[in-house]
Amino acid sequence: MDLKTKLYQMFILGTEGDGYIQALENGLGGIIFFTKDIQSKDQFKNLISDIKSKALIAPFLSIDQEGGRVERTENIHNGKKYLSAKFAYAKGEDFLRTQTREIAEELKSYGLNLNFAPCIDVNTNPNNPIIGERAFSDNVDDVIKGEKIVSQTYRENGIIPCVKHFPGHGDANTDSHLTLPEIDLPIEEMESTHIKPFAACAKTIEMVMAAHLHCTCFERDVIPTSLSKNAISYLRNKLGFEGVIISDDMIMAGATHVAMPNSQCQTTYTCAESGTHAALQHNLCQNLASHCKSLVHKINACEIGIRAGLNMFIYRNSTPETIEIIETIAQKALNDKELQEKIEYSYKKISKLKENLF
């Protein structure tokens, strides 16, 4: 298998943009589905069957199906069917186990094999705009107990669980979809509360999702934990996690809050400052330059993540821009030994998990 195919294995893309079709033929690692993809049971099963037929390598077929606020099958059920983690846990262990089994069986019936759940953040901030009822509790021991029940139930029913959002999103006061939240807590407090659920399952869980948070205990510079070598090394070396580390959605605003030298985006577009269409050309040039800077920044963020030790990346779309990110990194890796080694390392992690699944 060539290096480019192994790199494609590191990405899970959404269907928006249709680039996923060619990406599957190039060895794409997986697909993530959202509410818009799921209109009816038969339609969704046919979509998954079509995706499987196009895939060069058996893909992860994934979803965010937590229950409550984050539930993607509402078109099938004419609304929400499942309770969020907080309310399911409050009904007792038997209820939580039964609901999780129902979710797993439903996902399995469609052909899915990976669920980005459970959410094991400890919701210590009551004004947290993004976690709230998605967390089992604001008590760390309850979160650890909830994770064990949910992850084991998914595993027993043929669905890979992925815990999130390392190292803990529970104290955030902003939404990482919109900006980069800062968690300014000492490492001792992080370890005693927010990191503790991840430490508890590090030896058993198959996949961990890294959050787009600026945790000052890992990085004084403004770098998302998802792209932080220090944070990822902590997860590997301090907690002993040996599975797959995946990013949260790289389309989120929090993912691109990384420093980028100005020299990395030398605009290649030049404007004609004279002639009949000078003003039009100037505006076009400005737009192209802005696009260039945005795209290079996104490529840079992904590359930083690979070098930091991330094994997989989620992009909720498969637009030409997203495909260009993968292709650009593939080209650069041909002459970059460090990138080659990181890609090989991640491919081995992904392959091991897929071998156990398939």
Stockholm file with secondary structure:
# STOCKHOLM 1.0

chainA/1-358         MDLKTKLYQMFILGTEGDGYIQALENGLGGIIFFTKDIQSKDQFKNLISDIKSKALIAPFLSIDQEGGRVERTENIHNGKKYLSAKFAYAKGEDFLRTQTREIAEELKSYGLNLNFAPCIDVNTNPNNPIIGERAFSDNVDDVIKGEKIVSQTYRENGIIPCVKHFPGHGDANTDSHLTLPEIDLPIEEMESTHIKPFAACAKTIEMVMAAHLHCTCFERDVIPTSLSKNAISYLRNKLGFEGVIISDDMIMAGATHVAMPNSQCQTTYTCAESGTHAALQHNLCQNLASHCKSLVHKINACEIGIRAGLNMFIYRNSTPETIEIIETIAQKALNDKELQEKIEYSYKKISKLKENLF
#=GR chainA/1-358 SS CCHHHHHHTTEEEEEETSTHHHHHHTTCCEEEECGGGCSCHHHHHHHHHHHHHHCSSCCEEEECCCBTTBCSCHHHHTSCCSCCHHHHHHTCHHHHHHHHHHHHHHHHHHTCCEECCCBCCCCCCTTCSSSGGGSSCSSHHHHHHHHHHHHHHHHHTTCEEEEEEETCCTTCSSCTTTSCCEECCCHHHIIIIISHHHHHHTTTCSEEEECCCEETTTCSSSCCGGGCHHHHHIIIIISCCCSEEEEEETTSGGGGCCCCCGGGGCCCCCCCCSSTTHHHHHHHHHHHHHHHHHHHHHHHHHHHHHHHTCCEEEEEECCHHHHHHHHHHHHHHTTCHHHHHHHHHHHHHHHHHHHHHC
#=GC SS_cons         CCHHHHHHTTEEEEEETSTHHHHHHTTCCEEEECGGGCSCHHHHHHHHHHHHHHCSSCCEEEECCCBTTBCSCHHHHTSCCSCCHHHHHHTCHHHHHHHHHHHHHHHHHHTCCEECCCBCCCCCCTTCSSSGGGSSCSSHHHHHHHHHHHHHHHHHTTCEEEEEEETCCTTCSSCTTTSCCEECCCHHHIIIIISHHHHHHTTTCSEEEECCCEETTTCSSSCCGGGCHHHHHIIIIISCCCSEEEEEETTSGGGGCCCCCGGGGCCCCCCCCSSTTHHHHHHHHHHHHHHHHHHHHHHHHHHHHHHHTCCEEEEEECCHHHHHHHHHHHHHHTTCHHHHHHHHHHHHHHHHHHHHHC
//
